Amino acid sequence: MLVVAVCCASNVTGSAQTPDQTTGPNQTWTATSDLNSNNANPTRTTETHTRNGNRTVDTHSLQRRGSDGQFEPYQDIETEPCK
């Protein structure tokens, strides 16, 4: 699994947001998308946005279908915007 941390990146936003908490200084949402193509291995992406006080972290995870048919981690990218 490849893990990359980047500072000073822009916020990631998703079209399908599921707020876990929408008020106060702490907020979290997660969006999951299944990507299917006739010519490619199916993949699934999960985007998570977490704000805890003054700290914000956005995570983008990509999973691909393994040889056993189950989704397996492929790439995780975590960004924390600079203030």
C-alpha positions as CSV (number, residue, x, y, z in Angstrom):
1,M,0.0,0.0,0.0
2,L,1.3,3.4,-1.0
3,V,0.8,6.2,1.6
4,V,1.5,9.8,0.6
5,A,1.1,12.9,2.9
6,V,0.9,16.3,1.4
7,C,0.8,19.8,3.0
8,C,-0.7,22.9,1.5
9,A,-3.2,21.0,-0.7
10,S,-6.6,22.3,-1.5
11,N,-9.7,20.8,0.2
12,V,-11.3,17.7,-1.4
13,T,-15.0,17.9,-1.8
14,G,-17.3,15.2,-3.0
15,S,-20.7,15.1,-4.5
16,A,-22.1,12.5,-2.2
17,Q,-21.5,13.6,1.4
18,T,-22.7,11.8,4.5
19,P,-22.3,14.1,7.5
20,D,-21.5,12.3,10.7
21,Q,-21.6,15.6,12.6
22,T,-22.7,18.9,11.1
23,T,-22.5,21.4,14.0
24,G,-19.7,22.7,16.2
25,P,-16.0,22.8,15.6
26,N,-15.8,19.0,14.8
27,Q,-17.2,17.8,11.5
28,T,-16.8,14.6,9.5
29,W,-18.2,13.3,6.2
30,T,-17.5,10.3,4.0
31,A,-18.3,9.6,0.4
32,T,-17.8,6.3,-1.4
33,S,-18.0,5.7,-5.1
34,D,-17.8,2.4,-7.1
35,L,-16.1,2.9,-10.5
36,N,-16.8,0.2,-13.1
37,S,-15.6,-0.1,-16.6
38,N,-15.8,-2.8,-19.3
39,N,-12.1,-2.5,-20.0
40,A,-10.7,-2.0,-16.5
41,N,-10.5,-3.7,-13.2
42,P,-13.3,-2.4,-10.9
43,T,-12.2,0.1,-8.3
44,R,-13.8,1.8,-5.3
45,T,-12.9,5.3,-3.9
46,T,-13.6,6.6,-0.4
47,E,-13.1,10.3,0.5
48,T,-13.2,11.3,4.1
49,H,-13.1,14.9,5.4
50,T,-12.5,15.3,9.2
51,R,-12.3,18.6,11.1
52,N,-11.3,18.5,14.8
53,G,-11.0,21.9,16.3
54,N,-8.4,23.8,14.1
55,R,-7.1,20.7,12.3
56,T,-8.6,19.5,9.0
57,V,-7.6,16.2,7.3
58,D,-8.9,15.0,4.0
59,T,-8.2,11.3,3.0
60,H,-8.7,9.8,-0.4
61,S,-8.5,5.9,-0.5
62,L,-8.5,3.8,-3.7
63,Q,-9.2,0.1,-3.6
64,R,-9.0,-2.3,-6.5
65,R,-10.5,-5.8,-6.9
66,G,-7.9,-8.5,-6.0
67,S,-7.4,-11.9,-7.5
68,D,-9.8,-13.4,-4.9
69,G,-12.6,-11.0,-6.0
70,Q,-12.4,-8.9,-2.8
71,F,-11.5,-5.2,-2.8
72,E,-8.0,-4.6,-1.5
73,P,-6.2,-1.3,-0.6
74,Y,-4.3,0.2,-3.5
75,Q,-3.5,3.8,-2.6
76,D,-4.2,6.2,0.4
77,I,-3.6,9.9,0.1
78,E,-4.0,12.1,3.2
79,T,-3.9,15.9,2.9
80,E,-3.8,18.6,5.6
81,P,-4.4,22.1,4.3
82,C,-1.9,24.7,5.5
83,K,-3.3,27.7,7.3
